């Protein structure tokens, strides 16, 4: 840690695996993380055993105190949060914070967002970048304010999107990028060297929360758009139609179509044809079944064609 950073500390807030890499990077950079805030343990699995968040597990590994409030406005939690006297709060993949929390530290609270803001404000920026067929995206750090993802931009880092990436692969590629940006942002704030940039509302686009409606395959789209939708929702929550989730897909050179969507096997592969063309399904999951490759699914089909309607 540089001399400008000495004596300053942060509280880190996050939950999933995406938030683990920045936490580790802060610690490896000798930045003082005095506490971690994450979600309460939740029962999961067949045994309904309590499940700890990925960030809690990482914090425990480093011996960092962990706070798990059920309410971010709880008076006891706010008092405990204030007792750490942290200079800065860092937020990565956590809940929306009330103003009484984000306005607490003297140097403010910043968030790491998985897009080049003001593009893709909202809950699912990584997914929508793939769904929309973008060729680049990135990560942004910005100071929190009263609205969602609208605060002043501190720093950004860009990444090219490989043509065949799923959302999961883009997510993994962005983790180290985000970790480095968080460390650089903390250093710049501690040194008083931030150059802030206001966001343009006119240039803003949105990444709405994924739901059953926007995860359903839209057969009014072209084959390339269908492939992008499948990849953008892979591996989770998965694009679906009828009783099937489509986990991955590829371009098919053959010009075959059908009025209604139909799964069919051809030369050992699995394909999906519909009114605008067809695509190859390389990974699929039937309801109640395990995920399998398109070839394995095709080999198990009792008939050559399986209508989806």
N, C-alpha and C positions, 0 to 999 in steps of 0.2 A: 504494500500500500504506500502511496506517495505521501509526502509530508502534509499536503493540502487535505488529505483524507483522514488524517489521524484524529481520533476522538469522535468521529461521526459514525452513525450507525443507521441500519435500516431494519424495518419489519417487513417480512415477505409474506404475501398472500397468494395462495394458489391451491389447486386440487389435483388435476390429472397428470399423466406422464409428461405431457408437453411442458408442464411447469417445473419439472424436476431438473432439467438441464440448466436453466438459468439460475436456479438455487445453487446447484453445485458449482457453477461458474463463479458466482459471487463469493462463495467460500474459498474457492481455489485462488481467487484474486485478492484474498486477505481483506475483503470488505466485511465489516462486523455486522452479522445478522443476529440480532438480539432475540428475535422471536419469529415464529411462523404461525400464520392463521390459516386454517383449512376447515373443511366441512366435518361435521360430526361423523363418527363411525356409523356405518349402516349395515344391517343384516343382509347377507347375500348368499347365493348358492343353496343347494339342497338342505344343508344343515343349518341354514340361516345364521351362520356365524358372523360376528361383527367384522366388517371389512374396513380396513384403514385406507385412506387416500394415498396415492403414490407420493405426494408431497409430505405427508406425515411420516411415512416410512423413511424417506430421505432425511427429514429433520431429525428423527430419532437416531439415525446412524451417525449424525454429526453432533448429537447431544444438545440440540437447540430446543428451548421451551416451545411447546405447541399449544395454541389456543384453538378451541373448537366450539365457538358459540352457536347456539341454536337461533339466536336473534342478534343481528349486528347492532341493534339499538339498545340491547340490554345494559342497564346501568353498571352492573358488576363487570361485564366484559369491557365496557368503555373505560372504566377506572383501571382495570388491569392493563389494557392497551396503553393508556397514558403513562402508567407507572414505568414503562421501559424507556421513556424519554427519547424515543428514536427521532432522528432528524428527517427521515424520508421513509415513505411507504412504497413498496414495489408490488404491483399486482400483475399476475400472469394466470389467465384462465381461471378466474374466480367469479364470485357473485357480484351483482351490482351493489356498490357501496353507498350507504347514506352519507349525506354531506357531513354529518357530525364525525364520521370516520375519516373520509378523504381530506377533510380540511384540518385535521388534527396536527400533523407534523409540520414544523416550521418551514421545511423545504418542499412541502407538498407531497402529492401522491401521483405516481405515473403508472401507466398500464402498457403492457406489450400486446399489440394486436397483430393478428396474422394476415395483414394485407398492407398495401401501400395507401394508407388513408389520404384523401377521403374516399377512396374506392372501397367498397364492400364493408361499410359500417354494419355491425350486427353480429349475430350469433355464429354464423357458419361461413366465414370468409374463405377458408381453404377449399371447402366443398364447391362453393359457387364459382371460384376461379377455374376449377376443372370443368364443371358443368357448362360454363360459358365458353370453353375452348380458348382461354387466355394463354398467351405464350410467356408471360412473366407475371410475377407477383412479388411479395416481399413481406417484411415485418416493419412495424412502426412503434416507436415509443411516444407517448403523449401524456400530458398532464390531464388528470380527471377534472371535469367540471359537472354542471348540473344535468347535462344531456348525455346521451349514450354515444360514445366514440366521436365526440365533436371537439375535444380539447386541443390546445395548441400542440403541434408536432415538435418533438425534441430531436429525434434522429430517425432515419430510415435506412434499410438495407434491402437490396433487390436480389431476386433469384430468377433464373430462367426455368420455365416449366418444360420438362421433357415430354415429347409427344405422346408417349405411352404410359405416363404416370397415372396412377390412381390417386385419390385424395389421401389415402394412407401413405403412399410413397412421398407425396409432396409434404405432408405433415412431418415425416421423418427427416426429410431434407432441410426443413425449416427450423427444426429444433436447435441445431448448433448455431445457425444464423441468429436466431432469437436470443440465445444465451450470450453470444458475443455482444449483441446490441444492448442488452440489459446492463452488462458490465460497463461498456463504454458510456452509456447514459448516466449511470450512477457516478462515475468518475467526473463527467462533465458538469453534473449538478453540484457535486461536492466542491469542485474547483471554481464554481461560478462562471463557467464558460459556455453556458447554453445559448444557442441562437434559435429562438422559437419562431415557428411558422404557423400562422393561422390557417385553419382549414376553409376551403371554399365550399359552401353549401351547394353552389351551382354545379360543381364537379362531383358531388357525392353520389355514390351508388350504394346499393344495400344488399346484404346477405342474410335474408330472413331465416329464422329457425326452421330446421328440417321437420317435416310432418308427413303424415300419411298421404296427403294430397300431392305435395311436390316431390315425393319419392316414387309415385306411381308413374310407370313408363308412359310417355306422351307420344302416341303414334301419329300425331299430326306433324312431328318433327322428322327431319331427314335422317338417314342412317348414321351419318357422322355425328349429328346432334344426339341421337339415341346412345351411341357409344360414349360420348362425353358425359351424358347423364349417368350411365352405368358406372363409369370410372369415377365420377365426382361423388358418388354415394358409396364407394367401395373403400374399405371393407364394411363400414358401418355408416348408416343404418341399412344400406342396401336398396337398390332400385328394385321395384317389384311390379308384377302384374299377375293377377289371379293368385294361384297357390305357389308361385315361384319368385325367388329373389335372384337377380342377375348380378353376379359379383364382378365379372370382367368380360370384356368383349373386344372384338377386333374387326377390322374392315374385311369385307368379302368381295372378291372381284366379280363373282358370278352375278348376272342381272336376273334375279328371280324375285317375284313379288306375289302377294296374296291379298285379297280384299280384307280379310280378317287376319290378325296375328296368329302365326302357326309355328311351333317348334318342329324342326325336321332334321333327320340325320342324313348325311351324305358323305361318302368316302371316309367313314370313321369319325367325322366331326359333327358338332351340333350347331345348328343354324336357326335363326329366327327371321321369318319373312313376314312382311306386312305390306300395306298398300303403296309405300314409297320405296320399297326395296328390301334388302336383307342384310344381316350382319352375322358374324360368327360369334357364338357364345362359348367363351373359353373357361368359364367357371360359373356354377349355378348351385342353388340350394332349393330343394323342394320342401314344402311345409312339413315339419316333423322329421325331416331327414338331415343327414350330415351334408356339408358342402362337398362338392366333387367337381372334377374337371368336366368340361363339355364332352370330351371324348368318352369318359367313363359313363356319363349320363346317357350318351347316344348308344353305347354298347348295351345298356340295360333296357332300352326302350323296346316294348313289345310290338309296336307298330312304327312305321316310317314317319308318320306325321302325327303331331299332338296339338290340336287346336287349343288356343288359350281363351277363346270365347265360345 
